[in-house]
Amino acid sequence: MEIKLLVDSGNSQVKWVVLFREHPGANLLATSSRVDVKTLLRKHKQGFFKQLILKSIESFKKYSTRDFKFLNMKKKVSVRIASVAPNALNKLVVEELGQIFPQQSIRFICTEDNHEIVTDSNHKFIFKINRKNPEELGVDRWLAMLGLREHIVRKKLQSAFILSVGTATVLDKITIKKSERAVHTQEVIHEGGYIIPGFSLMERSLEFLTTKLETTKYQPTKFPSSTVESSLSGIYIAQAAISFITQSSTPIFLNGGNLDKFLTAWRLTKKLLQKNNNIIVDPWLVFKGLNQLADRHPSHYCSPDFLQNS
């Protein structure tokens, strides 16, 4: 029996995916969930995060043909965490997960340059970061690039953009080319990108105006007349506009916690600009990248500062 817990810990939300395979020949099953960081912090003393994780794992009980006793198999669970959150939140997450799983099964993923992945067909991918200090690239941006691998193969991509819409809105440029040094090898290069405040940060900056309107239910309109609606529609257009600086034919892979809001903004903005672009929604990019690294040797993982100092 195999269980993997993949955790994507951000500044606004903690998201996770649980993968379950009852035996080597069985289908791989998955479930996912998320929780707001504010809720997690507020309910930490009640073991709220631990309860949510156990609930996700127990959901597989109905699919198991064996006696599903999680407590007897928890040593077989792999826990992999990618975090851009402050150490205080990382410590909380590890503390609650450590009440369920052995500490040695909980591993953090960190950004690394020149990472190699060899597929079953003996094809190699080398993931590169084109910047002075590659380790400073956010691990979520790096994992999203790794998560592109299946799209690169299926669509035979030579270039792509990754648009992540969360606490911040981030547009990354990715170039794919054949390696000049090795056969059956492709280099996937992170060329850089843009970062702007996300929906909630922009709304907060205009809070004195937007408090009069329920922002979660707001639908932007074309050239609204009131000050409040003009502010919110402006935020939506500003968010979507970043996607239109790309070449129209190059695919933009969209992921993040604000997908629905962004798509609403994008539909309005393309009408206003009378332009189109190639948006492809893939909310699982980061988890696809995380899963590719879930079975690495322990020496390849990293330790956050709070673990090193404890």
C-alpha positions as a Python dict, from the first residue, in 0.01 Angstrom:
ca = {
    (1, 'M'): (0, 0, 0),
    (2, 'E'): (139, 339, -102),
    (3, 'I'): (31, 682, 23),
    (4, 'K'): (192, 1015, -69),
    (5, 'L'): (99, 1344, 92),
    (6, 'L'): (205, 1645, -118),
    (7, 'V'): (175, 1985, 51),
    (8, 'D'): (196, 2326, -117),
    (9, 'S'): (223, 2585, 159),
    (10, 'G'): (170, 2945, 53),
    (11, 'N'): (111, 3282, 215),
    (12, 'S'): (-269, 3272, 178),
    (13, 'Q'): (-354, 2902, 160),
    (14, 'V'): (-212, 2561, 239),
    (15, 'K'): (-311, 2311, -31),
    (16, 'W'): (-250, 1938, -40),
    (17, 'V'): (-297, 1629, -254),
    (18, 'V'): (-305, 1272, -122),
    (19, 'L'): (-215, 993, -366),
    (20, 'F'): (-322, 638, -279),
    (21, 'R'): (-235, 307, -448),
    (22, 'E'): (-352, -10, -274),
    (23, 'H'): (-101, -238, -447),
    (24, 'P'): (151, -205, -736),
    (25, 'G'): (-100, -302, -1006),
    (26, 'A'): (-388, -91, -873),
    (27, 'N'): (-510, 243, -1007),
    (28, 'L'): (-363, 556, -853),
    (29, 'L'): (-634, 749, -667),
    (30, 'A'): (-611, 1112, -558),
    (31, 'T'): (-793, 1360, -339),
    (32, 'S'): (-716, 1724, -274),
    (33, 'S'): (-813, 2001, -35),
    (34, 'R'): (-705, 2340, 95),
    (35, 'V'): (-738, 2568, 395),
    (36, 'D'): (-688, 2941, 445),
    (37, 'V'): (-378, 3026, 647),
    (38, 'K'): (-581, 3253, 876),
    (39, 'T'): (-813, 2963, 964),
    (40, 'L'): (-519, 2731, 1017),
    (41, 'L'): (-351, 2970, 1258),
    (42, 'R'): (-673, 3039, 1447),
    (43, 'K'): (-754, 2671, 1500),
    (44, 'H'): (-400, 2540, 1546),
    (45, 'K'): (-442, 2456, 1915),
    (46, 'Q'): (-731, 2222, 1829),
    (47, 'G'): (-511, 2027, 1586),
    (48, 'F'): (-723, 2149, 1295),
    (49, 'F'): (-470, 2081, 1019),
    (50, 'K'): (-400, 1731, 1150),
    (51, 'Q'): (-774, 1655, 1145),
    (52, 'L'): (-806, 1775, 784),
    (53, 'I'): (-515, 1557, 670),
    (54, 'L'): (-653, 1249, 846),
    (55, 'K'): (-993, 1313, 689),
    (56, 'S'): (-833, 1324, 342),
    (57, 'I'): (-650, 996, 398),
    (58, 'E'): (-950, 821, 553),
    (59, 'S'): (-1153, 910, 241),
    (60, 'F'): (-974, 623, 61),
    (61, 'K'): (-1114, 367, 304),
    (62, 'K'): (-1421, 305, 86),
    (63, 'Y'): (-1197, 214, -211),
    (64, 'S'): (-980, -31, -21),
    (65, 'T'): (-1046, -404, -44),
    (66, 'R'): (-819, -467, 253),
    (67, 'D'): (-856, -386, 620),
    (68, 'F'): (-783, -13, 607),
    (69, 'K'): (-594, 59, 927),
    (70, 'F'): (-405, 380, 866),
    (71, 'L'): (-232, 378, 1204),
    (72, 'N'): (-63, 50, 1108),
    (73, 'M'): (69, 180, 777),
    (74, 'K'): (159, 542, 854),
    (75, 'K'): (530, 455, 841),
    (76, 'K'): (485, 389, 468),
    (77, 'V'): (352, 738, 398),
    (78, 'S'): (578, 989, 217),
    (79, 'V'): (518, 1354, 309),
    (80, 'R'): (667, 1613, 73),
    (81, 'I'): (633, 1987, 138),
    (82, 'A'): (698, 2284, -89),
    (83, 'S'): (671, 2612, 98),
    (84, 'V'): (706, 2983, 26),
    (85, 'A'): (543, 3060, 362),
    (86, 'P'): (716, 3210, 668),
    (87, 'N'): (898, 2972, 901),
    (88, 'A'): (631, 3023, 1168),
    (89, 'L'): (375, 2856, 941),
    (90, 'N'): (621, 2587, 831),
    (91, 'K'): (684, 2503, 1196),
    (92, 'L'): (311, 2476, 1265),
    (93, 'V'): (258, 2246, 964),
    (94, 'V'): (548, 2019, 1063),
    (95, 'E'): (431, 2012, 1425),
    (96, 'E'): (84, 1889, 1331),
    (97, 'L'): (207, 1646, 1065),
    (98, 'G'): (461, 1513, 1315),
    (99, 'Q'): (171, 1403, 1536),
    (100, 'I'): (62, 1169, 1256),
    (101, 'F'): (378, 1065, 1071),
    (102, 'P'): (738, 984, 1171),
    (103, 'Q'): (955, 1296, 1141),
    (104, 'Q'): (1192, 1121, 898),
    (105, 'S'): (907, 1079, 647),
    (106, 'I'): (848, 1459, 631),
    (107, 'R'): (1075, 1622, 371),
    (108, 'F'): (1097, 1973, 226),
    (109, 'I'): (1163, 2044, -142),
    (110, 'C'): (1388, 2335, -239),
    (111, 'T'): (1473, 2498, -571),
    (112, 'E'): (1780, 2366, -751),
    (113, 'D'): (1944, 2447, -1083),
    (114, 'N'): (2031, 2189, -1351),
    (115, 'H'): (1787, 1934, -1215),
    (116, 'E'): (1769, 1621, -1433),
    (117, 'I'): (1471, 1392, -1489),
    (118, 'V'): (1501, 1075, -1698),
    (119, 'T'): (1175, 929, -1829),
    (120, 'D'): (1083, 564, -1883),
    (121, 'S'): (1167, 604, -2253),
    (122, 'N'): (1522, 709, -2155),
    (123, 'H'): (1459, 1068, -2255),
    (124, 'K'): (1628, 1325, -2033),
    (125, 'F'): (1505, 1668, -1925),
    (126, 'I'): (1741, 1922, -1770),
    (127, 'F'): (1562, 2204, -1588),
    (128, 'K'): (1770, 2522, -1576),
    (129, 'I'): (1723, 2862, -1413),
    (130, 'N'): (1866, 3156, -1604),
    (131, 'R'): (1947, 3396, -1320),
    (132, 'K'): (2243, 3496, -1105),
    (133, 'N'): (2119, 3322, -788),
    (134, 'P'): (1897, 3036, -910),
    (135, 'E'): (1825, 2907, -559),
    (136, 'E'): (1634, 3231, -489),
    (137, 'L'): (1360, 3137, -738),
    (138, 'G'): (1046, 3050, -540),
    (139, 'V'): (1006, 2674, -507),
    (140, 'D'): (645, 2698, -632),
    (141, 'R'): (763, 2864, -955),
    (142, 'W'): (1032, 2598, -998),
    (143, 'L'): (793, 2308, -937),
    (144, 'A'): (541, 2453, -1183),
    (145, 'M'): (817, 2444, -1445),
    (146, 'L'): (886, 2077, -1365),
    (147, 'G'): (512, 2015, -1387),
    (148, 'L'): (520, 2127, -1752),
    (149, 'R'): (705, 1811, -1855),
    (150, 'E'): (402, 1616, -1979),
    (151, 'H'): (279, 1920, -2174),
    (152, 'I'): (624, 1959, -2335),
    (153, 'V'): (613, 1598, -2455),
    (154, 'R'): (249, 1595, -2566),
    (155, 'K'): (243, 1937, -2734),
    (156, 'K'): (608, 1939, -2849),
    (157, 'L'): (655, 2283, -2699),
    (158, 'Q'): (945, 2512, -2779),
    (159, 'S'): (831, 2787, -2546),
    (160, 'A'): (559, 2849, -2290),
    (161, 'F'): (447, 3083, -2015),
    (162, 'I'): (333, 2985, -1666),
    (163, 'L'): (82, 3220, -1506),
    (164, 'S'): (27, 3161, -1134),
    (165, 'V'): (-257, 3352, -971),
    (166, 'G'): (-239, 3346, -592),
    (167, 'T'): (-130, 3595, -327),
    (168, 'A'): (82, 3742, -607),
    (169, 'T'): (21, 3708, -979),
    (170, 'V'): (334, 3571, -1146),
    (171, 'L'): (410, 3530, -1517),
    (172, 'D'): (715, 3316, -1599),
    (173, 'K'): (874, 3262, -1939),
    (174, 'I'): (995, 2909, -2021),
    (175, 'T'): (1212, 2811, -2319),
    (176, 'I'): (1254, 2450, -2435),
    (177, 'K'): (1535, 2342, -2667),
    (178, 'K'): (1737, 2035, -2763),
    (179, 'S'): (2061, 1997, -2574),
    (180, 'E'): (2376, 2059, -2775),
    (181, 'R'): (2575, 1831, -2544),
    (182, 'A'): (2367, 1513, -2524),
    (183, 'V'): (2127, 1313, -2741),
    (184, 'H'): (1766, 1248, -2636),
    (185, 'T'): (1794, 1545, -2401),
    (186, 'Q'): (1588, 1863, -2375),
    (187, 'E'): (1677, 2171, -2175),
    (188, 'V'): (1386, 2348, -2006),
    (189, 'I'): (1498, 2698, -1910),
    (190, 'H'): (1333, 2944, -1674),
    (191, 'E'): (1410, 3277, -1841),
    (192, 'G'): (1259, 3508, -1576),
    (193, 'G'): (922, 3668, -1523),
    (194, 'Y'): (702, 3937, -1374),
    (195, 'I'): (542, 3959, -1030),
    (196, 'I'): (253, 4189, -940),
    (197, 'P'): (22, 4197, -634),
    (198, 'G'): (-263, 3946, -663),
    (199, 'F'): (-635, 4014, -646),
    (200, 'S'): (-659, 4029, -266),
    (201, 'L'): (-356, 4255, -226),
    (202, 'M'): (-488, 4497, -487),
    (203, 'E'): (-834, 4493, -328),
    (204, 'R'): (-678, 4561, 12),
    (205, 'S'): (-491, 4861, -126),
    (206, 'L'): (-830, 5012, -221),
    (207, 'E'): (-1010, 4888, 89),
    (208, 'F'): (-1152, 5230, 169),
    (209, 'L'): (-1349, 5200, -156),
    (210, 'T'): (-1418, 4829, -190),
    (211, 'T'): (-1563, 4769, 158),
    (212, 'K'): (-1897, 4885, 20),
    (213, 'L'): (-1905, 4592, -222),
    (214, 'E'): (-1888, 4216, -173),
    (215, 'T'): (-1566, 4155, -368),
    (216, 'T'): (-1597, 3776, -375),
    (217, 'K'): (-1924, 3800, -572),
    (218, 'Y'): (-1834, 4098, -788),
    (219, 'Q'): (-1860, 4069, -1166),
    (220, 'P'): (-1649, 4328, -1351),
    (221, 'T'): (-1819, 4536, -1619),
    (222, 'K'): (-1712, 4742, -1917),
    (223, 'F'): (-1648, 5105, -1815),
    (224, 'P'): (-1858, 5111, -1493),
    (225, 'S'): (-1974, 5451, -1366),
    (226, 'S'): (-1949, 5423, -986),
    (227, 'T'): (-1616, 5475, -806),
    (228, 'V'): (-1631, 5140, -625),
    (229, 'E'): (-1712, 4936, -935),
    (230, 'S'): (-1457, 5129, -1140),
    (231, 'S'): (-1190, 5037, -882),
    (232, 'L'): (-1276, 4668, -880),
    (233, 'S'): (-1310, 4642, -1256),
    (234, 'G'): (-971, 4813, -1282),
    (235, 'I'): (-820, 4549, -1055),
    (236, 'Y'): (-961, 4269, -1270),
    (237, 'I'): (-831, 4427, -1591),
    (238, 'A'): (-486, 4487, -1438),
    (239, 'Q'): (-467, 4119, -1336),
    (240, 'A'): (-565, 3986, -1678),
    (241, 'A'): (-359, 4239, -1876),
    (242, 'I'): (-32, 4072, -1775),
    (243, 'S'): (-127, 3771, -1988),
    (244, 'F'): (-155, 3987, -2301),
    (245, 'I'): (212, 4088, -2308),
    (246, 'T'): (287, 3738, -2442),
    (247, 'Q'): (281, 3626, -2803),
    (248, 'S'): (-73, 3518, -2887),
    (249, 'S'): (26, 3172, -3012),
    (250, 'T'): (250, 3076, -2718),
    (251, 'P'): (57, 2869, -2461),
    (252, 'I'): (5, 3019, -2116),
    (253, 'F'): (-42, 2752, -1848),
    (254, 'L'): (-268, 2892, -1578),
    (255, 'N'): (-264, 2770, -1218),
    (256, 'G'): (-320, 2902, -866),
    (257, 'G'): (-589, 2970, -608),
    (258, 'N'): (-759, 3254, -798),
    (259, 'L'): (-836, 3068, -1121),
    (260, 'D'): (-1205, 3155, -1136),
    (261, 'K'): (-1146, 3524, -1067),
    (262, 'F'): (-871, 3540, -1325),
    (263, 'L'): (-1076, 3372, -1598),
    (264, 'T'): (-1359, 3620, -1534),
    (265, 'A'): (-1108, 3905, -1564),
    (266, 'W'): (-952, 3754, -1875),
    (267, 'R'): (-1284, 3726, -2060),
    (268, 'L'): (-1361, 4093, -1998),
    (269, 'T'): (-1011, 4213, -2083),
    (270, 'K'): (-984, 4029, -2414),
    (271, 'K'): (-1312, 4193, -2521),
    (272, 'L'): (-1183, 4537, -2426),
    (273, 'L'): (-847, 4482, -2600),
    (274, 'Q'): (-1002, 4287, -2888),
    (275, 'K'): (-718, 4039, -2851),
    (276, 'N'): (-690, 3673, -2771),
    (277, 'N'): (-423, 3448, -2628),
    (278, 'N'): (-369, 3080, -2566),
    (279, 'I'): (-472, 3011, -2206),
    (280, 'I'): (-452, 2648, -2088),
    (281, 'V'): (-581, 2578, -1737),
    (282, 'D'): (-379, 2329, -1534),
    (283, 'P'): (-435, 2378, -1159),
    (284, 'W'): (-206, 2085, -1073),
    (285, 'L'): (128, 2207, -1217),
    (286, 'V'): (298, 2253, -878),
    (287, 'F'): (176, 1915, -752),
    (288, 'K'): (289, 1743, -1073),
    (289, 'G'): (635, 1884, -1016),
    (290, 'L'): (625, 1791, -648),
    (291, 'N'): (523, 1433, -725),
    (292, 'Q'): (819, 1391, -961),
    (293, 'L'): (1049, 1454, -664),
    (294, 'A'): (860, 1252, -404),
    (295, 'D'): (1077, 939, -426),
    (296, 'R'): (1422, 1096, -422),
    (297, 'H'): (1706, 987, -195),
    (298, 'P'): (1686, 1165, 145),
    (299, 'S'): (2014, 1350, 74),
    (300, 'H'): (1842, 1549, -202),
    (301, 'Y'): (1591, 1718, 28),
    (302, 'C'): (1650, 2036, 223),
    (303, 'S'): (1582, 2160, 575),
    (304, 'P'): (1421, 2496, 650),
    (305, 'D'): (1602, 2728, 891),
    (306, 'F'): (1374, 2645, 1184),
    (307, 'L'): (1458, 2273, 1153),
    (308, 'Q'): (1832, 2338, 1127),
    (309, 'N'): (1825, 2558, 1438),
    (310, 'S'): (1608, 2332, 1650),
}
